[in-house]
């Protein structure tokens, strides 16, 4: 063997040895690198419901029959009421005939969807009779989706940072606080930061198959397996405020629709166009660079009773009902005020336990419960052992405890059974069960369901045609929050109060009720509170103006400033994140008020 041949053989052996030891790991690591996953990924699932469309209720010699979306059910009547339920819990209807039996006004109850809110919703349906003894109406249930955006970026240290954005419930913050992504072969893991209680915990797992066209599939406990699609750099995506940076924002006045709003331009009502354009441009240009990035879904402004600004972001729009969270607690106060104005024999001084026990106090009722009135519920100063904010995990009356327990389907009874731990009126604590029980007091006195009262006393006069109310197991509209409204419709609640209880010339409740509901009556923590409306003062051009607002988790705010004849509405997606508080603490005082010229 020549020396040349010998050395060639030695080199071959060494190369073979190298290829079968540690370099194999290096090659595999490069082949399976998570860097291949860099970029934006999107996955969405439609959760339902499937039953929607034209509802027919027919009267014949054999009885009453309902038909919708190819499903048929027998309907039941009792007096002026009519109802039916589809098989397999696909939906229910509850309605009442008008005096001439030419209409049926009621609500469609869609089934709860586990992976979304887990709550059933009631939406309004009006059926009109034709000549063939058929009543016809349209069912438009709340469409449920679950969306995950996964952003993956290479960090300076070479690791693959990642975070999840979920517009419906902000699950990227509340349940899946992803710090980085790891890949080994086809296996992919979303991992939490190695700090605090997480310590690198794997939050979700899946697979990535590059040889199958780059399919990224990840399993989440909330929703199951999602197949992610890579979003190309030149493609639009609702991950961004307006799809992608779109240049300079140009203001246009909102269109006039058939919802009762008069419209005008900013200049016509004394608001600086330049100031508002700069304000909206800030949202258009907002970077989505972390799970905590502010996510304003919509901003609307009205002045002198006219809607002058309406802008939406992240795929939201005026035809999409938005979750109002606790902002819709304020509906309870407005509904009670409207009921009193309509003639329902109700006073804020009425004893709660007496009303809820058919006019008689329960025997041996302790004095503090006897002293509890409707006003105590409206101001969250009932004295009940209920605190949703300071220490909810220790509070028996915490809202989640009410929803999660199964022993008592009657939420009113569940709340009444709580202990009273202080004198009613002594101190206020944020308690979601309070507005719900206030709604129960109204329902008992009016002898009607809360959703029926809402339709008659608020929805119809305020020209609110589409809404979705959360229901208890006994099908009562739960006034704890979470109702969904079109953005322009929910904003009307603020306009009614700025108008002293009037909407488009129609009185909803008295000026006295409006003033008291939106005045500083109690303190909850560091906040001022009226009848389920928050109160806040702002500096404006050398003086102080009073504002009131309905506030909800995630950045849901409907605010009125009577001195400026101004109404502001924000909707957002920063659920369980303090970024949602920027609305009343930053956006209003630093951007909107300075734009009010006169």
Residue pairs with C-beta under 8 A, 6 or more apart in sequence:
1 9
28 185
32 183
32 184
32 185
33 183
34 152
34 160
34 181
34 182
34 183
34 188
35 154
35 160
36 183
36 208
36 210
37 152
37 160
37 181
37 183
37 188
37 208
37 216
38 152
38 153
38 154
38 160
39 151
39 152
39 230
39 231
39 233
40 149
40 150
40 151
40 152
40 230
40 231
40 237
40 239
41 149
41 150
41 151
41 152
41 216
41 228
41 229
41 230
41 231
42 147
42 148
42 149
42 150
42 228
42 229
42 231
42 237
42 239
43 147
43 148
43 150
43 218
43 226
43 227
43 228
43 229
44 145
44 146
44 147
44 148
45 145
45 146
45 147
45 223
45 224
45 226
46 143
46 144
46 145
47 113
47 115
47 116
47 144
47 145
47 146
47 223
48 113
48 144
49 90
49 91
49 110
49 111
49 113
49 141
49 144
50 69
50 90
51 68
51 69
51 71
51 86
51 90
51 91
51 110
51 139
51 141
52 68
52 69
52 139
52 140
52 141
53 68
53 69
53 138
53 139
54 68
54 136
54 137
54 138
54 139
55 66
55 67
55 68
55 93
55 108
55 125
55 127
55 136
55 137
55 138
55 139
56 66
56 67
56 68
56 134
56 135
56 136
57 64
57 65
57 66
57 67
57 75
57 82
57 84
57 104
57 127
57 134
57 135
58 64
58 65
58 66
58 67
58 132
58 133
58 134
58 135
59 133
59 134
60 133
63 74
63 75
64 74
64 75
64 76
64 77
64 82
64 84
65 72
65 73
65 74
65 75
66 72
66 73
66 74
66 75
66 84
66 93
67 73
68 86
68 91
68 139
71 86
71 87
71 90
73 84
73 85
73 86
73 87
74 84
75 82
75 83
75 84
75 93
76 82
76 83
76 84
80 96
80 97
81 94
81 95
81 96
81 97
82 93
82 95
82 96
82 97
82 104
82 106
83 92
83 93
83 94
83 95
84 92
84 93
85 91
85 92
85 93
86 92
89 111
90 111
91 108
91 109
91 110
91 111
91 139
91 141
92 108
92 109
93 106
93 107
93 108
93 109
93 125
94 106
94 107
94 109
94 475
95 104
95 105
95 106
95 107
95 125
95 127
96 104
96 105
96 106
96 452
97 103
97 104
98 104
98 105
101 129
102 128
102 129
103 126
103 127
103 128
103 129
103 135
104 126
104 127
104 135
104 137
105 124
105 125
105 126
105 455
106 124
106 125
106 126
106 127
107 122
107 123
107 124
107 125
107 451
107 455
107 469
108 122
108 123
108 124
108 125
108 139
108 141
109 120
109 121
109 122
109 471
109 475
110 120
110 121
110 123
110 141
110 142
111 120
112 118
112 119
112 120
113 144
115 146
115 222
115 223
115 224
116 144
116 146
116 168
116 169
117 169
117 323
117 470
117 482
118 403
119 403
119 470
119 471
119 482
120 470
120 471
120 475
121 141
121 142
121 468
121 469
121 470
121 471
121 484
122 451
122 468
122 469
122 471
122 475
122 477
123 139
123 140
123 141
123 142
123 466
123 467
123 468
123 469
124 455
124 459
124 465
124 466
124 467
125 137
125 138
125 139
126 137
127 135
127 136
127 137
128 135
128 136
128 137
129 135
129 136
130 136
140 466
141 468
142 321
142 468
142 484
145 168
146 166
146 168
146 222
146 223
147 166
147 167
147 168
147 238
148 164
148 165
148 166
148 171
148 172
148 218
148 220
148 223
148 226
148 228
149 164
149 165
149 166
149 237
149 239
150 162
150 163
150 164
150 178
150 181
150 190
150 216
150 218
150 228
151 162
151 163
151 165
151 239
151 288
152 160
152 161
152 162
152 181
153 160
153 161
153 162
154 160
154 161
155 161
155 180
159 180
160 180
160 181
160 182
160 183
161 179
161 180
162 178
162 179
162 180
162 181
162 190
163 172
163 178
163 179
163 290
163 291
164 171
164 172
164 176
164 178
164 190
164 291
165 172
165 239
165 288
165 291
165 295
166 172
166 176
167 238
167 295
167 297
167 314
167 315
167 573
168 323
168 573
169 575
170 291
170 295
170 554
170 573
170 574
170 575
170 576
170 577
171 220
171 222
172 178
172 291
173 291
173 292
173 574
173 575
173 576
173 577
174 575
174 576
175 203
175 221
175 222
176 190
176 203
176 204
176 220
177 192
177 193
177 198
177 203
177 291
178 190
178 191
178 192
178 203
178 204
178 291
179 191
179 192
179 193
179 194
180 191
180 193
181 188
181 189
181 190
181 191
182 188
182 189
182 191
183 189
183 208
186 207
186 208
186 209
187 205
187 206
187 207
188 205
188 206
188 207
188 208
188 216
188 218
189 202
189 204
189 205
190 202
190 203
190 204
190 205
190 218
191 200
191 201
191 202
191 203
192 198
192 199
192 200
192 201
192 202
192 203
193 200
194 200
204 218
204 219
204 220
205 218
205 219
206 216
206 217
206 218
206 219
206 225
207 215
207 216
207 217
208 214
208 215
208 216
208 217
209 215
214 230
215 227
216 227
216 228
216 230
217 225
217 226
217 227
217 228
218 225
218 226
218 228
219 225
219 226
220 226
231 237
231 239
236 243
236 244
237 243
237 244
238 314
238 315
239 288
239 314
240 288
240 314
241 283
241 284
241 285
241 286
241 288
241 313
241 314
242 284
242 313
245 284
245 285
246 284
248 281
249 277
249 280
249 281
249 284
250 277
251 266
251 273
251 276
251 277
251 280
251 309
253 263
253 264
253 265
253 266
253 308
254 261
254 263
254 300
254 307
254 308
254 309
254 310
255 263
256 262
256 263
257 488
258 463
259 463
259 464
259 465
259 486
259 488
259 489
260 462
260 463
260 492
260 503
260 504
261 302
261 306
261 307
261 488
261 492
262 305
262 306
262 307
263 306
263 307
263 308
264 304
264 306
264 307
264 308
265 273
265 308
266 272
266 273
266 276
266 301
266 308
266 309
267 273
268 306
268 308
269 303
269 304
269 306
269 308
270 303
270 596
270 597
270 598
271 301
271 303
271 308
271 595
271 596
271 597
272 594
272 595
272 596
272 597
275 591
275 594
275 595
276 301
276 309
276 592
276 595
278 591
279 587
279 591
279 592
279 595
280 299
280 309
280 311
282 591
283 296
283 299
283 311
283 313
284 313
286 293
286 294
286 296
287 293
288 295
292 574
292 577
292 579
293 579
294 555
294 572
294 574
294 579
294 582
295 313
295 314
295 555
295 572
295 573
295 574
295 579
296 313
296 555
296 570
296 571
296 572
296 583
297 312
297 313
297 314
297 316
297 322
297 555
297 571
297 572
297 573
298 310
298 311
298 312
298 313
298 316
298 322
298 487
298 569
298 570
298 571
299 309
299 311
299 568
299 569
299 570
299 571
299 587
300 307
300 309
300 310
300 311
300 487
300 488
300 491
300 568
300 569
300 570
301 307
301 308
301 309
301 566
301 567
301 568
301 569
301 592
302 308
302 491
302 495
302 566
302 567
302 568
303 564
303 565
303 566
303 567
303 596
304 565
305 495
305 499
305 565
307 488
307 491
310 318
310 487
310 488
312 318
312 487
314 573
316 322
316 487
316 571
318 486
318 487
318 488
319 486
320 486
321 466
321 467
321 468
321 484
321 485
321 486
322 484
322 485
322 486
322 487
322 490
322 556
322 571
323 482
323 484
323 552
323 554
323 556
324 481
324 482
324 483
324 484
324 485
324 490
324 550
324 552
324 556
324 571
325 481
325 482
325 552
325 553
325 554
325 556
325 575
326 432
326 480
326 481
326 551
326 552
326 553
326 556
327 481
327 490
327 550
327 551
327 552
327 556
327 557
327 558
328 479
328 481
328 482
328 483
328 485
328 490
328 550
328 552
329 432
329 435
329 479
329 480
329 481
329 532
329 550
329 552
330 493
330 532
330 533
330 550
330 558
331 454
331 458
331 479
331 483
331 493
332 378
332 435
332 436
332 438
332 439
332 479
332 532
333 378
333 435
333 438
333 517
333 530
333 531
333 532
333 533
334 458
334 493
334 496
334 508
334 509
334 517
335 439
335 442
335 450
335 453
335 454
335 457
335 458
335 479
336 346
336 374
336 378
336 438
336 439
336 442
336 531
337 501
337 508
337 509
337 510
337 513
337 514
337 517
337 531
338 457
338 458
338 461
338 508
338 509
339 346
339 442
339 446
339 453
339 457
340 346
340 347
340 509
340 510
340 513
341 501
341 507
341 508
341 509
341 510
341 513
342 457
344 442
344 445
344 446
345 445
346 374
346 441
346 442
346 445
346 446
347 374
348 373
348 374
348 375
348 378
349 373
349 374
349 375
350 373
350 374
350 441
350 445
351 361
351 370
351 371
351 372
351 373
352 369
352 372
352 373
352 374
352 376
352 377
352 382
352 416
352 437
352 441
353 361
353 362
353 365
353 369
353 370
353 372
353 416
354 360
354 361
354 370
355 374
355 441
355 444
355 445
356 412
356 416
356 437
356 440
356 441
356 444
361 370
366 420
368 383
368 420
368 422
368 423
368 424
369 420
371 423
371 424
372 382
372 383
372 384
372 420
372 424
373 424
374 438
374 441
375 531
376 382
376 383
376 424
376 425
377 434
377 435
377 437
377 438
377 441
378 434
378 435
378 438
378 517
378 531
378 532
379 425
379 428
379 521
379 522
379 529
379 530
379 531
380 428
380 429
380 430
380 431
380 434
380 522
380 524
380 529
380 532
381 424
381 425
381 426
381 427
381 428
381 429
381 522
382 420
382 424
382 431
382 434
382 437
383 420
383 421
383 422
383 423
383 424
383 425
383 426
384 397
384 415
384 418
384 419
384 420
384 421
384 431
384 433
384 434
385 395
385 396
385 397
385 418
385 419
385 420
385 421
386 395
386 396
386 397
386 398
386 415
386 418
386 429
386 431
386 433
386 434
387 394
387 395
387 397
387 398
387 429
387 430
387 431
388 395
388 397
388 398
388 399
388 429
388 430
388 431
388 432
389 429
389 430
389 524
389 525
390 429
390 430
390 525
392 398
392 399
392 400
395 401
396 418
396 419
397 415
397 418
397 431
397 433
399 432
399 433
399 480
402 411
402 414
402 415
402 432
402 433
402 480
405 414
408 414
408 417
409 472
409 473
409 474
410 472
410 473
410 474
411 433
411 436
411 440
411 472
411 473
411 474
411 476
411 478
412 436
412 437
412 440
412 476
414 433
415 433
415 436
415 437
416 437
418 433
428 522
428 523
428 524
428 529
429 524
430 524
430 525
432 480
432 481
433 480
435 479
435 480
435 481
435 532
436 478
436 479
436 480
438 479
438 532
439 450
439 476
439 477
439 478
439 479
440 450
440 476
442 450
442 453
443 449
443 450
443 453
443 476
446 453
449 475
449 476
449 477
450 476
450 477
450 479
451 469
451 471
451 476
451 477
454 469
454 477
457 508
458 464
458 508
459 465
459 467
461 503
461 506
461 508
462 489
462 492
462 493
462 496
462 503
462 508
463 489
463 492
463 503
463 504
464 485
464 486
464 489
464 492
465 489
466 486
466 489
467 483
467 484
467 485
467 486
467 489
468 483
468 484
468 485
469 477
469 478
469 483
470 477
470 478
470 480
470 481
470 482
470 483
471 477
471 478
472 478
477 483
481 552
487 569
487 571
490 558
490 569
491 558
491 567
491 569
492 503
493 550
493 558
494 548
494 549
494 550
494 558
494 559
494 560
494 567
494 568
494 569
495 503
495 560
495 567
496 502
496 503
496 508
496 509
496 514
497 514
497 517
497 518
497 533
497 548
497 560
497 562
498 560
498 561
498 562
498 565
498 566
498 567
500 511
500 514
501 507
501 508
501 509
501 510
501 511
501 513
501 514
502 508
516 530
516 531
517 530
517 531
517 532
517 533
518 530
518 531
518 533
518 535
518 548
518 560
519 530
519 535
520 528
520 529
520 530
520 535
521 529
521 530
521 531
522 528
522 529
523 529
527 534
527 535
527 536
528 534
528 535
528 536
529 535
530 548
532 550
533 548
533 549
533 550
534 548
534 549
534 550
534 551
535 546
535 547
535 548
536 546
536 547
536 548
536 549
536 584
537 544
537 545
537 546
537 547
538 544
538 545
538 547
538 561
538 588
538 589
538 593
539 589
540 563
540 564
540 593
540 596
545 561
545 563
545 564
546 561
546 562
546 563
547 559
547 560
547 561
547 584
547 588
548 559
548 560
549 557
549 558
549 559
549 560
549 584
550 556
550 557
550 558
550 559
551 557
551 584
553 575
553 576
553 580
554 572
554 573
554 574
554 575
554 576
554 577
554 580
555 570
555 571
555 572
555 573
555 574
555 579
555 580
555 581
555 582
555 583
556 570
556 571
556 572
556 580
557 568
557 569
557 570
557 583
557 584
558 567
558 568
558 569
559 567
559 568
559 569
559 584
559 588
560 566
560 567
560 568
561 567
561 568
564 593
564 596
566 596
568 588
568 592
570 583
570 587
572 580
572 583
574 580
